[in-house]
Amino acid sequence: MATVKFFGLLRIQTGIAEAKAEGKTLKEVLYDIQRQYPSMTVKELKKKVIYVNGKDINQLKFFRTKINPNDEITIMSPVSGG
């Protein structure tokens, strides 16, 4: 199972720092997270900043990125300022 770490407002709102999730792709992992924690919907998770093994998914294959059991996925709230 991949390790999923939560940061920023997402961690504060859910109270969850880390979880284990299964899936062959990032999209499947997000659905597994939603199954385990219904308050975190895939729709909302897709709006977050996501890294797989330290690489932004924008540099990979977005939600089609292949996930291995030893991968680390980081999900954080986008930063905004003014």
Backbone bond lengths (Angstrom), bond angles and torsions (degrees), N, CA, C in turn:
res aa  C-N    CA-C-N  psi(-1)  N-CA   C-N-CA  omega(-1)  CA-C   N-CA-C  phi
1 M - - - 1.456 - - 1.520 109.60 -
2 A 1.297 115.75 140.70 1.456 121.54 177.74 1.529 109.56 -75.97
3 T 1.313 115.66 152.09 1.457 121.67 175.85 1.519 107.99 -94.98
4 V 1.319 116.62 129.13 1.462 122.39 179.09 1.522 107.31 -115.86
5 K 1.337 116.02 122.50 1.463 121.24 179.88 1.526 109.14 -111.15
6 F 1.316 115.57 138.16 1.463 122.31 -178.08 1.523 109.63 -112.04
7 F 1.341 116.47 137.85 1.458 122.45 -178.84 1.524 110.87 -134.31
8 G 1.320 114.99 166.56 1.457 121.70 174.55 1.521 112.88 69.08
9 L 1.326 115.26 -147.61 1.464 120.93 -177.74 1.522 111.99 -60.86
10 L 1.326 116.61 -32.02 1.463 120.10 179.44 1.527 110.39 -59.24
11 R 1.325 117.06 -43.85 1.473 121.09 178.88 1.524 110.14 -66.09
12 I 1.319 117.10 -41.86 1.468 121.27 -179.07 1.525 110.37 -65.23
13 Q 1.335 117.04 -44.89 1.462 121.62 -177.21 1.524 112.58 -67.06
14 T 1.330 116.85 -37.70 1.461 119.97 -175.61 1.520 113.38 -96.30
15 G 1.322 116.93 -23.54 1.451 120.78 -175.69 1.516 113.18 74.25
16 I 1.317 116.42 13.96 1.461 121.68 -178.06 1.530 108.93 -111.42
17 A 1.320 116.82 125.62 1.461 121.47 179.82 1.527 111.63 -95.78
18 E 1.334 116.13 -33.95 1.460 119.51 -174.28 1.524 109.96 -154.49
19 A 1.338 115.49 147.52 1.466 121.27 177.61 1.521 108.95 -147.00
20 K 1.300 116.04 163.87 1.459 123.00 173.07 1.523 107.09 -107.77
21 A 1.331 117.09 139.17 1.457 120.00 -179.28 1.518 110.11 -146.08
22 E 1.321 114.95 152.85 1.459 121.61 -179.82 1.515 110.83 -109.72
23 G 1.322 114.64 153.48 1.452 121.07 174.82 1.515 110.50 159.14
24 K 1.318 115.69 146.96 1.463 120.28 178.03 1.522 111.32 -82.37
25 T 1.338 116.02 -22.77 1.462 121.27 177.76 1.527 108.47 -128.19
26 L 1.322 116.09 165.15 1.461 120.40 178.01 1.526 110.29 -59.35
27 K 1.311 117.76 -39.71 1.467 121.37 179.69 1.531 110.55 -59.29
28 E 1.334 117.64 -43.38 1.461 121.08 178.29 1.524 111.26 -64.73
29 V 1.320 116.68 -37.43 1.471 120.80 177.49 1.532 109.65 -63.03
30 L 1.331 117.09 -43.40 1.465 120.20 179.50 1.524 111.08 -62.19
31 Y 1.327 117.29 -38.50 1.465 119.97 176.79 1.534 111.29 -66.72
32 D 1.325 117.18 -34.46 1.456 120.10 176.63 1.528 110.69 -67.31
33 I 1.323 116.47 -39.30 1.476 120.58 175.61 1.527 109.49 -61.28
34 Q 1.331 117.25 -44.79 1.466 120.86 179.00 1.528 110.81 -61.74
35 R 1.330 117.01 -38.50 1.470 120.94 178.75 1.532 110.17 -63.14
36 Q 1.325 116.21 -42.50 1.465 120.46 -178.59 1.524 112.95 -75.15
37 Y 1.326 115.96 -36.11 1.468 122.70 -175.56 1.532 108.66 -130.72
38 P 1.329 118.47 82.33 1.466 122.14 -174.47 1.535 115.04 -54.99
39 S 1.321 117.95 -20.88 1.472 119.60 178.36 1.531 111.64 -71.23
40 M 1.337 116.80 -17.86 1.470 121.31 177.59 1.529 108.40 -102.33
41 T 1.317 116.77 95.45 1.455 120.01 -178.71 1.532 110.73 -82.56
42 V 1.308 115.52 153.51 1.470 120.56 177.51 1.522 109.32 -59.11
43 K 1.311 116.73 -40.12 1.473 120.76 179.90 1.528 110.65 -56.74
44 E 1.324 117.05 -44.76 1.464 121.22 179.55 1.527 111.66 -73.20
45 L 1.325 117.27 -39.98 1.463 120.52 -179.78 1.526 111.67 -62.39
46 K 1.324 116.92 -34.52 1.469 120.62 179.86 1.525 112.49 -66.11
47 K 1.331 117.05 -18.60 1.468 121.56 179.29 1.529 112.07 -84.90
48 K 1.320 116.96 -7.19 1.458 121.62 -177.11 1.524 111.11 -86.86
49 V 1.325 115.58 169.22 1.464 122.04 174.41 1.529 105.83 -86.66
50 I 1.339 116.06 124.99 1.462 120.22 -174.48 1.525 110.19 -126.62
51 Y 1.325 114.29 134.48 1.467 122.02 176.10 1.520 108.64 -122.91
52 V 1.321 116.10 143.65 1.463 122.17 172.59 1.522 106.71 -119.22
53 N 1.305 116.02 117.27 1.470 122.21 -177.22 1.527 111.74 51.39
54 G 1.325 116.11 41.84 1.457 121.57 176.11 1.514 115.70 82.34
55 K 1.339 118.08 1.89 1.464 120.70 179.04 1.522 109.88 -110.93
56 D 1.327 114.97 132.24 1.459 121.37 177.04 1.529 108.45 -60.87
57 I 1.338 116.78 136.26 1.463 118.68 -178.57 1.522 111.96 -63.76
58 N 1.332 117.29 -18.01 1.468 120.52 175.50 1.527 110.81 -66.25
59 Q 1.333 117.69 -22.77 1.459 122.51 177.60 1.522 111.16 -91.41
60 L 1.317 116.15 -7.35 1.460 121.35 -179.02 1.531 108.37 -109.52
61 K 1.307 117.62 -137.37 1.464 121.29 -179.77 1.525 111.39 -111.88
62 F 1.327 115.14 37.33 1.461 122.29 179.43 1.521 110.42 50.17
63 F 1.317 117.82 -126.58 1.459 121.48 -175.34 1.527 112.54 -82.10
64 R 1.318 117.07 -4.42 1.469 122.11 174.92 1.530 111.38 -92.72
65 T 1.322 117.38 2.38 1.466 121.93 179.20 1.525 109.76 -57.30
66 K 1.316 116.41 128.82 1.467 121.91 178.55 1.534 109.30 -69.74
67 I 1.314 115.55 139.24 1.465 121.92 -178.85 1.526 109.33 -119.50
68 N 1.319 115.40 132.25 1.459 122.64 175.81 1.525 108.91 -104.09
69 P 1.324 117.50 156.05 1.471 120.16 -177.36 1.529 114.99 -56.85
70 N 1.318 118.90 -27.36 1.467 120.65 -177.93 1.534 112.51 -96.01
71 D 1.321 118.69 7.89 1.466 121.64 -179.41 1.528 111.39 -73.80
72 E 1.346 113.93 153.78 1.461 120.59 175.48 1.521 108.64 -115.67
73 I 1.306 115.66 124.44 1.461 122.49 -179.69 1.517 107.88 -111.03
74 T 1.319 116.13 128.61 1.458 122.07 179.22 1.527 108.61 -112.27
75 I 1.308 116.37 127.48 1.469 121.91 179.38 1.516 107.97 -123.79
76 M 1.342 115.61 125.98 1.464 119.40 -179.50 1.522 110.80 -141.11
77 S 1.292 114.35 157.57 1.452 120.47 177.64 1.533 109.27 -69.41
78 P 1.348 116.36 142.58 1.467 117.94 176.24 1.533 110.16 -64.90
79 V 1.305 115.79 148.72 1.455 121.58 179.93 1.524 108.51 -90.50
80 S 1.307 115.27 137.76 1.460 118.76 175.41 1.513 107.79 -136.62
81 G 1.283 115.27 156.53 1.450 119.19 -178.38 1.519 109.98 -160.35
82 G 1.292 114.22 -175.13 1.447 116.05 -178.01 1.499 111.02 -156.32
